[in-house]
Amino acid sequence: MPEFIHVADVADVSDPGKVLVEVDGEMIALFHVSGSFYAIDDVCTHDGGPLVDGELQDYTIACPRHGAKFDIRTGAALSMPAIRPTHAHDVKVENGSVSVRIREPGSGPNGTPSPSSVPAVAAAHAVPSQKTDTTTRQHDTPSTGTPDDAPTETQSLTTQTLSEDLVRELLKQVKDPELFVNIVDLGLIYDVSFSPAPDELKQLVSIDMTMTSPACPAGPQLIADTKRVVNTHEKVADVEVRIVMEPPWTPDRMTDDARDQLGIF
Ligand code: FES
């Protein structure tokens, strides 16, 4: 098991306060709150934001980049857009000296097995994802009592008059594969515009879309799904998707529906 390494004197860190320290080559955010010290990786699990630069409130640190919150005592992710915990480490205070011991992956406090690998936010996501699956089934399967040849909701959308609202409605079929929330309610669609196509009966659709982070691994899939879904409309000749990072996405762009599905209020 790794050793405790001296990182600071108690008097060096105000209460409440935070400071960046290095332990065994790892950058660690050290917190001093109500007389106790806590240590977590200085890495936001959403997209690598430096947690020590965030706002500390009681036992919660908010990532300065997109606002995800973490519990400094456990590393648990408390709010979007982070869904995985960051690592917490052991802290010892003796004779005014603060020492940190890096926890090995999968271990809990002082070498005990980690109590749970399920992050708080991910657990909150798991239940609502089943609710959203219900919505998908409503699109795919006619409800009881509907004639087999009656148009489904999606089919009828693809023949209605083309408009920005209609495109946004179509795009609600595209869901973030990690969060199981559609990209419209997540606030990822910034702009929808139209221009004439060579076939005068059709339109070219341009969509300005953002990501929750510049390195979002789901980006290529979301772009492909966006094009596929909008192309199903009978009046669409082609779809262009532009990824824009300005203004950057922030959680307050989500609708109340998205917050409800993610269990955050
Ligand atoms: S990098 Fe921390 S919330 Fe995005």
Residues whose N, C-alpha, C, O or C-beta is under 5 A from the ligand:
A	BS01	FES	C44 H46 D47 G48 G49 C63 R65 H66 G67 A68 P81
